[in-house]
């Protein structure tokens, strides 16, 4: 029997949720583009997803954030490279005035 696994081969996942001050469509799109631009510069990233809350509607779903970022890495070492990368630092310095709040969740196997 051929068994496939749905589990990611990446061992470290970094999730960031942003609550932007300006939630207009134009500002959200600009923020997403800036985020993608910096992510594309970081070689230690295995994969990433930048998105907005889905239109799912169940009481348990948290939809108050404006933009979510999910980044996967091979391991914590690759994540640490990302944290110190100049593009990441520049993104924070350049964009932190755009958000009211940020929450970060990191997981590993």
N, C-alpha and C positions, 0 to 999 in steps of 0.2 A: 504494500500500500504506500502511495506517495503522500506524505504529510507535509503541508506547507504551514509555516508559522506567520502570523500577522505581526508578531512582535518586532519592533525596530532593532536593527543591528547597532544603532547608536546608543551609547550607554549614558549619555548626559543630555538632559533637556532643560532649556532655559526659557521660561515663559514670562513675558512682560506685558502688563496691562496698563494702558495710558488713559487718563481722564483729561481730555484737552479742554482748554478754556474756551476756544472757539470751535464749535461743533458743526459749523457750516460745511456743506458738501465740498466746497472749494478748498477750505482749510484742511479738512480730513484727507482729501486726495493729495494735497501738497505734502502733508506730513507723511503719508504712506510712501510717497515717492522719495522723500528725503531718507526715510528709513531703509528702503530697498537700495538706494544708492550707496549708503555706507555699508550695508550687509554684503553687497557684491564685491567690496574691497577686502573682505576678511577671508583668507584662504582656509582657516581652521574650521570654518562652518561646514557641516555635512549637508544640512538642508535648513530652509527657513520658510515660514509662512507669515505674512502680514495681512491682517483682515479686520473686519468690523463685526459687531455682534450679528449673528444669524437671526433670521426672522422666526426662529422657533419660539413657541410660547407655552411654557410650562412654569409653574410657580417656583420650581427649584433652580431655574436657569438665571444666572447673573448676566444682565445685559446693560448694566449702567456704565460700563467702560466705553471709550470711544474707539480705540484701536488696540488690537492685540498683536503681539509678536511672539512666535514660537520658533526657537532655534535649536537644532540638534547638533550634537558633537559626538565624535568617536569616544571621547573620554573627558574627564575633568581637566586634564592638561590642555587639551584643545580649547576648552571653555576659558581657561585662565589666559591663554594667548589672546582670545577675543576680548576679554575684559581689559587688557593692557594695550590693545591695538589702537594706533593713533586715530583711525577712522571712527572707532567707537567713542573715544574720548572727545573728539571733535563734535560728533553728533550730540552728545550730552551737553557740552558747552554751548553749542549753537541752537539747541532746541528746548532746553529745560524751561525757558520762559513761556513755552507754548502749553505746558500742562499744569493742571492743578494738583494732580496726584499720580503716582506710579506705584504699582505693586509688582513684585518679582517673586516667582516661584521657580526653584531649581530642583530637579529630581535626577537621581542616578540609580542604576541597578544595584 
